Amino acid sequence: MHSGSVASRSTDPRIGNGSPSRLPTPAPQGDAARRSNGTSIDAVSLAIIEQLQEDGRRPYAAIGKAVGLSEAAVRQRVQKLLDQGVMQIVAVTDPLTVGFRRQAMVGIRVEGDLDPVAEALTAMAECEYVVVTAGSFDLMVEVVCEDDDHLLEVINKRIRALPGVRSTESFVYLKLKKQTYMWGTR
């Protein structure tokens, strides 16, 4: 993390009588910085992310006005955030409108090492979300399929057939009530 210094009036008796002094700047906390993959994210980068979460096609010049940077500086920061894997800029679709009428969350119990099973699941196009969990399931997987037959084929013939998979439990989505991606800047 970056640690600079700022001029401040100190009330610390070791420093003096309230005269200006050079003190180390504390490491940013809370909203001022977040870590992702060991990368520090400052408040300006968080503000850029927030702008892009509201509208992923927002022009860099408009983002710059909102966060107090030039268009070029915003472009550089966005590229750095993309390169570091902090964020992605993608089109998010409603699966129903593009032909995927069946979604489910699948809880998976695994015997032995989780990594080979998790890697096999991440390679399946139908698995949109794969996470290692603590609790009654070892892995949770969101599956997006064309229809019930497709879902059955994915669960029965592909997921359950993976070496190490002990059992699965499926939670079929009946209606999607909320899906947002705004949590990154809270």
RASUL-V148445 format. One record per helix or strand of 2 or more residues. SS is the DSSP state (H for helix, E for strand). FROM is the first residue (numbers start at 1). TO is the last residue. If there is no record, write none. Layout:
# RASUL-V148445
ss | from | to
SS | FROM | TO
SS | FROM | TO
This chain:
# RASUL-V148445
ss | from | to
E | 5 | 9
E | 20 | 24
H | 30 | 32
E | 33 | 36
E | 39 | 42
H | 43 | 54
H | 60 | 67
H | 71 | 83
H | 95 | 98
E | 102 | 110
H | 114 | 122
E | 127 | 132
E | 139 | 145
H | 148 | 159
E | 165 | 172
H | 183 | 185
